[in-house]
């Protein structure tokens, strides 16, 4: 059937089942609280349609899925019931409400066809401490690629540290020549909390002293501006990314395209569940797979986000003034940087899988439901002093004002 609304029963039944999971699974809201709240009225309206449906089995199976949204058996049972009734006129309102919600919702549900929660314990930072990198840090003086990872872990029970160690170990297991890329971690905190664990896994460890709220933008600028050696390209990478073996080679090659100023590697960011995070880490680092298999994983697809893994020519990064150091905490800094990259260069988007490992919620909203940095005008960053000054907040700790 022609038109903008799908008529395929598989698509519509999946939309209904996915919306129930999005509504009920706390791991979905944790993936991006801001986007979850924005879609909430439409999601709740679709859930209400399921609860009010005249078919007792549909209502019952829907309630069971809402009670245990991470259970694949309940998901598939509910979806099959919907498919069996795809021609039933009483289902029309359910399908329409779910599709309307999916048109607004930016947190899609992914359930791999071979996903199984085997009950294995979650991988911890201690588990990864015993793993040796495939190749020791040994970048050359003329490395093409600089990978900058901003980092802080004060109160997550070392979950963020677990993710960073996993990320760094995957960056040691790459097909790209080891002497052609450098990995720099910038730990921004009041003390160099995890220096001893990070330093052996990187080419360069930078401690950027700052108490209070984490400032990702400044930490990134510190890494780019203070890293040793000349490079052509920078990858701004969150320490929660589990990279595949071709990650650097694939993205470095993209700069051979004429006019390219930078790119996002993905359209949708795969935010892994807690269980799937450990499954993916074991596949990639314990069993030596080149990449974790998405069909064995579960989580939520953050649709069209702007950050987490951004590649840029160093010349472009410097020309636009790097990241906006006025942003504090979570929210808005990646959007602003991506917008400025897009305005000032040819900024591409690819469709790679990007696996984001789970961690405790980091985002907060203001009382009116906005991001804490929403008052900063977008595209307004015009630095009047050098960016990435490593001592910028040292005086602030004493005076209360950035130096």
N, C-alpha and C positions, 0 to 999 in steps of 0.2 A: 504494500500500500504506500502511495506517495504521501508526503507530508513531513512535518517536523517532529511528530510524536511517534515513537516506535510502536509497531504492532506485534513484533515477535514476542510470543509468550515467555520465552526464555529470558529475554531482556527485562520484561516487566516483572516477572516473578523474582528475578535476581534483585531488581531495584527494591521491591518490597522487603525481601529478607535482609538485604544490606542495610536498609534504613532502620530496621528494628535493632540490628547490631550496633549501628552508629548511635542510636538513642540510648542504649542500655549499657554498653561496655565502657567502663571508666577509662580504659586505655585509649579509647578514641578521643575523648575530651583532652586527655593528657597529651596527645599528639599535637594538638593546637587548640588551646582553649578559646582563643579569639574567634577562629573560624567556626568552631563547634557552636559557640553562642550565637553567632550570626545566622546560622542555619536552623537553630533550635525551633523557632515557631513552625516552620514547614515540616521539620522532622516529627515534632510532636503531633501535628495535625494528621500526618500519615499513620502514626502509631494509633491515634484515636480511631481512625477508620478501621483498622484491623480489629481493635477491641470491640467496636460496635457492629461488626459484620454479623449477618444473620446466620452464617454457617458455623455451627458449634465446633466442628473440628478445626476450622481455620482459626477461630478465636482461641481455642485451647492450645494448639500448637504454637500460635503466636505468643501467647503468654509464657509458654515453656521456654521459648527462645529468649524472650525478654528476661526471664529469670536466670538464664545461663547462656549469655550471648557468645561465649568463647567455645561452646560445645558444637563441633562439626555435625554430629548426629542430629541434634535438634535443628540446626540450620537447614540441613538437607531434607529433613522430614517436613518442615514447614514449607520449604520451596516446592517440594513435590506435590504437596496438597494444593498449592496455588496453581501449579501447572495442570493438575488434573481438573481444575475448575476454570481454566483460562477462557472458556466460552460462556461461562455463567454470568448473566447480566448483573448479579449481585456483587460481582468482583470488580466491576467497572470503576466504582468510586475508590476502591482500594488501590488499583493500578494507577489511576490518575493522580491521586494524592501522593503516592510514592514517587512517581515520575516528576511531579512538580517539585518535590523535595530534592530529588537528585539534580534537578536543574539549578538549584541554589547551593546545595551542599558541596563543599570542597574537601570532604574527608571520606573518600571511598573505602570500601571494605575489600580486603584481599584474603581469600581463603584458598591456599594451594590445594591442588587435587590430591596430593599425597601427604598433606599435613597431618601429623599425629603428635599429640602431647603424650610423650612416653613417660612422663613423671620423673625424668632425670633432674638432678639438682641444677640450679642455675650456675653458670660459669661465673667465677669471681675473679677479682684482681689477683688474689693469691694463686689461683690456678694458672694465670698467665705469666706470673713471675718466673715460673720454671721453664717456660718455652724460650728457646734461643732463636734469634732472628735467622732467617735463611742466609742472609748476607749481612755482614757487619757494616756499620756506617763507613763509607769510603768514597764520598763524592770528590770529584776532581775540581780543580781551580776554575775550569771553564764550563761548569754545569749550565745547561740550558734552562732548567726548570727549578724554580724555588717553590717548595710547598710550605705554607705558613699555617700553623694550627694554633689558634688562641685557646687557652685552657684555664679552668679553675674548678676545683672540687673541694668545697669546704664542708658540706653537710649532706652528702648523698650516700654515706656509708661506703664510699669508694666505688660507687657504681660508675660515675663519670671517669674515674681512674681506670676501671676495668675496660670501659669503652676506648679510652685513649690508648691503652696498651695494645688492645686488639687492633686498633687502627694503625698504630705504628708498626706492628708485626706484619700486617698486610702490605704496608708500604716497603717493607724489606723483601717481600716476596713478589717482585715485579719482573716482567720481561724486558723492560726498558733498561739500557745499560746503567749500572749503578753509579758510574762516575759522571753521569750526565744530569743527575738531579740531586738537590739538597733538601733535607727535611729540617725545618726549624719549628720548635715548640716554644711559644711564649706563655709562660705561667704568670698570670697576673693575680697577685694575692698580697696579703700583708707580710707573708713569709714564703720562702721557696719550699713549699710543703712537700713536694714530690720530686725534687730535683734528682735525688739519688736513683730513683726508678726510671725517670725519663731520659736522663743524660746518656746512658749507654745505648739507647735505641735511636738517637737522632744525630744529625750532623752538628747541630748547634742548639743549645738550650739557652733561652733568654729569660731572666727573671725581671718582670716589670712591676715594681712595687706600687701597690694601690690597695688601700683598705676600703671597706664599704662595697657599694654595688659594682658588679662586673661591668667593664666597658669593653665589649668585643671590638668595636671599631678601632679604638686606640691600640689595643693589643695587636690587632692585625697590622696597623701602621707601624708599630714598633718592630714587628718581625720583618716587614718588607724593607724598612729604612735602615735597620741596623744589622741585617744579615751580611755575612762576609761573602766576598766574591761577586763578580758580575753574572747576571742571569738575564735571559730574554723574556721569560714568562713566569708569572706567579699563579699558583693555585691556592686560593683561600679556602681552607678545608676545616669543617667542624671535626672535632675529635671523636664524634659519634658515628663516623662513616666507616663501614666495613668494605674496603676496596677490593675489587677483583684483580687478578694478576695482570690483566692488560690495561688497567686503569690509566697509568701514566703514559704508556706508549700510544694508546688510542687518542688521548686528549692532546698530547704534544703534537701528534701528526696533524691535527685539525688546524694548527697555526700555519700549515703550508698552503692553506687556501688564501688566495689574494684578498686583501682588504680586511681580514679578520682582526678585530680588536680584542675579542674575548668571547666567552660562551658559558652557558649553563650546560651541564652534561645531561640533564634530564628534564622531562616535563612534569613527572609526578615523583614525589619523594616517598619511598616505601618505609614507613615508620613501623618497625618490627614490634611485635608484642614481646613481653618479657620472656615467654617460653621460646618464641621463634628467634629471639636474639641469641640465646644460648645454643640453639640448634645451628644457626648460621655460623657462629664463632667456631663451634666444633668442626663443622664441615670444612671451613676455610683454613683453620690453623692447626687443628689436631689431625684431621684426616688428609690435609694437603690438597683439597680441591682448588681449582683455579678460580672458582666463584661459588658462592652458596646458591643452591637451587631454589628459585622462587616457588616452585610447585610443592616444596616441603615446608613452606613458611606461611605465617599468618600475620596480619597487621592491618594498617590503614594507609591508604594512598593519599598523601597530601597533594592536592591538585594545583599545579602551577605555582609553587612557592618560588621566591626569588633568591634564596641563599643556600647555605650548607656546603655547596661545592661550586665555586666560581673561578673560572680561569680567565686571566687577562694578561695582555702584554704589559711588561713593566713600564714601558713608555706611556701607555694609556693610563695605567694606574696613577702614575705621577702627574700626568697632565690634568686629570680631573680632581687632584687633591686627595687621593686615597679615600678611605672611608670617613664618614662624618663623626668626629670625636665627641660631638655634643650628646650623642645617644648613650644612655645609661640603662643597664638592665636589658630585658628582652623586648624586642618588637620595633620594627620600622627601619632599623639600620640597613638590613639587607635589601629591602625595597628601594630605599634611597640610592644605594650604591648601584643596584641593577638599573634603575632609571637613568642615572647619570652615565653609566656605561653605554646604555642603549642610545642616548642622545648624542654622545660624543664619539661613537665608534660603531662599526658593524658588530653587533652583539647577537650571537646565534644561540639557538636552543636545540639540543639533541634529545634522543629518547632512550638513553641508557637506563639500566636499572641502577638506582641509588639506594643502598641499604643503610638505613639510619637505626642504630641500636637504641634500645629503650633505656630510659633513665627517669628518675623522679621529675615531676612537673617543674618547669622553670618559669613559665609565663604567669603573669598576674594581670588583672584588668582593674581599671579605675572604677569608681562607684557608678559611673555612667556607661560602663561596658566598653570603654576604649582602652587602647594601649597606653602605657605610661608616657611614651614619647610622642603622643599624638599632637602635642602643641608645637613641635618643631616643624617649621615649614619645609616640605619636601623640596629637593633640588636647590637648597639655599646655602649649601656648604661652600664658603669662600675663605679658606684658611689664610690668615694674615701672618702666621708664623710657621716655622717648620713643623710638619706633621711627624708623628711617631717619636716625639721626644720621650726618652725613657724616664726622665726625671719630672715629667709634667705634674704628677700628682704627689710628689714627695713633699713639696711645700704645702700642698693642700691639706695633707694630714696634720700639719701644724697650724695653719691659718684658717682652714675651712674653705679656701678658694684655690682653684687650680692655678699652678704657677704659670 
